[in-house]
């Protein structure tokens, strides 16, 4: 039986598809309290302190801690002290399962974690006198996790630092928000643990998922700030000391539900085999549409992690990550996680969510496009025959691209490297790669040689000139032909040529085994006639 290719699975075996924001982890901070000067100004204008010292905000911290503990008593919820190494999500799931209402506080957790806080140190002037100086430092302090169930967003939590300037965090899930919106509108759907499995109105589900934006996220944060204890008094907030949200981590997920669990296993068998090099810099710049140079920080790697039967594929780029896995044995989940918005020259403000959404979803699609093209390289006999024969276009003649010619194969391998580059490629870009594949020094494969080969590729329709620019881009036929040549050579010709050619006493059975092996290679490569 011929195994299904990635292209076939994505084209014919996806029953439901959804792009949606998944988990988001947001930082809540007061902009004017991020520096020592801002802290001093707060002490002088809000607390009337003449000599700055962190001791002066200790009463504020005590009032906030007392208010949080009274709030737990008033709401009748547990105040849980998390143990070291304890999974907070597991505790939250237990309380969520026992909660009966449609909205409210589940419980409050307390944990000691490191935080960036202000500290006062004594410094000396040249005359020997001492003066206080405010600095930032990391120190372990108590944090309060307020776990909530929201009518519109579902489970979420807000984490407060108990020390000045009282940094907070908001964690929510876009798929949980979507489920509640579907329920409120009476749209039937079948859920996944963290997603949607199916719906009779898939188009409406997608349109609804697209409406989750910064204003809704900010609104739910403000809503619960009004209900839970606030570190800053109403007078402080009127003076402008209000929280603003920024993005610490955002996950953008593409869920493609497959018709059968076996289909998902077939997908990963093919993907893992073919795309272990997808984490190389030249591949990552295609997926993220970002230029990668020697100065680009971070690791570029592909990791295959196995949990149970089906593995998952992880691709790293700077601090971002693309993860692909078989979700609950039912769906293909492709998920881009952005941990630092500055990796893409975008600020962290929540208002930049639309730009990050575009980058995240585009990265998912590009990864699938890379996998799709690498497995769908079949073409007709007429195309193959035309490529291998000389061609005349507008009185310009070009030699054929013969299979087995070392120079032709070097060109085809080079095209594979640049197949998905959205900006195309230049003469000098491909010359270095082609020379290396030929085993030559750059000066041995001259610019005139490269010009001649690019002309051959262009006249055969494998590449085309970008209008008004000195760049080329590969055509669909070019991508398919390059994959075909490379695939046949790597999986058929090279393994067959490496078989023993002498010393066998049984000639006919050996040839039969060779023929069977070649047939198997071609079937696995999806190149069978």
Secondary structure, DSSP 8 states (H G I E B T S, - for coil): -----HHHHHHHSEEEEEEEEEEEEEEEE-GGGSSHHHHHHHHHHHS--SS--GGGGHHHHHHHHHHHHHHHHHHT--EEE--TT--HHHHHHHHHHH--SSSEEEEEEEEEEEEEEEEEEEEE-TTS-EEEEEEEEEEEEEEEEEEEEETTTEEEEEEEESSTT--EEEEEEHHHHHHHHHHHTT--EEEETTEEEEES-HHHHHHHHTT--HHHHHHHHHHHHTTS--SS-HHHHHTT---EEEEEEEEEEEEEEES-HHHHHHHHHHHHHH-TTTTSHHHHHHHTT----TT--S--EEEEEESSSSEEEEEEETTEEEEEEEETTTEEEEEEEES-GGGGT---BGGGHHHHHHHHHHHHHHHHHHHHHHH-----HHHHHHHHS-EEETTEEE----TT-HHHHHHHHHHHHTTT-TT-B-HHHHHHHHHHHHT--GGGS-HHHHHHHHHHHHHTTSEEE-TTSS-EEE-HHHHHHHHHHHHHIIIIIHHHHTS--SS-S-HHHHHHHHHHHHHHHHHHTT---
